[in-house]
């Protein structure tokens, strides 16, 4: 996770399904994110979670990092996004 425009740092985390919601042509999937032992959140990131926006066929359209339930200035790295994509495809019924 990194702030937009800053050097990225990889974080190790686990994910958990929270809920999903249909919104017109989209299905929003909300995930909890939990740091693995020895990891810490980036400074200024208080209560992160993940919003995965999928189309009705289950294809991932966008992955958004939320902080305290809202969009924030942080983003996932490519490998963190890949981990989230794998989790959603394998463990969440979209």
C-alpha positions as CSV (number, residue, x, y, z in Angstrom):
1,X,0.0,0.0,0.0
2,X,1.2,3.4,-0.8
3,X,0.1,7.0,-1.0
4,X,-0.4,8.2,-4.6
5,X,2.9,9.3,-6.0
6,X,5.1,7.8,-3.3
7,X,7.4,4.8,-3.3
8,X,5.5,1.6,-2.8
9,X,6.0,-0.8,0.0
10,X,4.5,-4.4,-0.1
11,X,2.4,-5.4,2.9
12,X,1.5,-8.9,3.8
13,X,-2.2,-9.4,4.7
14,X,-5.1,-11.7,4.9
15,X,-8.6,-11.0,3.6
16,X,-12.1,-11.8,4.7
17,X,-15.4,-11.4,3.0
18,X,-17.7,-8.8,4.7
19,X,-20.7,-8.4,2.3
20,X,-21.7,-7.8,-1.3
21,X,-24.3,-5.5,-2.8
22,X,-25.9,-5.2,-6.2
23,X,-25.8,-1.7,-7.6
24,X,-27.3,-1.5,-11.1
25,X,-24.9,-3.1,-13.5
26,X,-22.3,-3.6,-10.7
27,X,-21.8,-5.9,-7.8
28,X,-19.8,-4.4,-5.0
29,X,-17.8,-6.8,-2.8
30,X,-16.5,-5.6,0.5
31,X,-13.5,-7.2,2.1
32,X,-11.9,-6.9,5.5
33,X,-8.1,-6.7,5.4
34,X,-5.9,-8.0,8.2
35,X,-2.2,-7.6,8.6
36,X,-0.1,-10.6,9.1
37,X,2.2,-10.8,12.2
38,X,5.0,-8.4,12.2
39,X,3.4,-6.0,9.6
40,X,2.2,-2.5,10.2
41,X,-0.2,-0.2,8.3
42,X,1.3,2.8,6.6
43,X,1.3,6.0,8.6
44,X,-2.0,7.8,8.3
45,X,-4.0,4.7,7.4
46,X,-6.4,4.1,10.2
47,X,-9.0,1.5,9.4
48,X,-8.5,0.0,5.9
49,X,-10.9,-2.2,4.0
50,X,-11.3,-3.2,0.3
51,X,-14.0,-2.5,-2.2
52,X,-14.0,-4.7,-5.3
53,X,-16.3,-3.6,-8.1
54,X,-17.4,-6.4,-10.4
55,X,-19.7,-6.5,-13.4
56,X,-22.7,-8.9,-13.3
57,X,-20.6,-11.6,-15.0
58,X,-18.2,-11.6,-12.0
59,X,-15.3,-9.9,-13.8
60,X,-13.3,-7.5,-11.6
61,X,-13.5,-3.9,-12.9
62,X,-11.8,-2.0,-10.1
63,X,-10.2,-2.5,-6.7
64,X,-10.3,0.4,-4.2
65,X,-8.6,0.8,-0.9
66,X,-10.9,2.4,1.6
67,X,-10.0,4.0,5.0
68,X,-12.7,4.3,7.6
69,X,-15.2,3.2,4.9
70,X,-14.3,6.0,2.4
71,X,-12.0,6.5,-0.6
72,X,-8.5,7.6,0.5
73,X,-5.2,8.7,-0.8
74,X,-3.7,5.2,-0.6
75,X,-3.6,2.6,-3.3
76,X,-2.6,-1.0,-3.6
77,X,0.5,-2.2,-5.3
78,X,0.2,-4.5,-8.3
79,X,1.0,-7.6,-6.3
80,X,-1.4,-6.6,-3.5
81,X,-4.1,-6.2,-6.2
82,X,-3.2,-9.6,-7.6
83,X,-3.7,-11.2,-4.1
84,X,-7.1,-9.5,-3.8
85,X,-8.1,-10.7,-7.3
86,X,-7.1,-14.3,-6.5
87,X,-9.0,-14.2,-3.2
88,X,-12.2,-12.9,-4.9
89,X,-12.0,-15.4,-7.7
90,X,-11.4,-18.4,-5.4
91,X,-13.2,-17.6,-2.2
92,X,-16.1,-15.2,-3.0
93,X,-19.2,-16.1,-5.0
94,X,-19.5,-13.1,-7.3
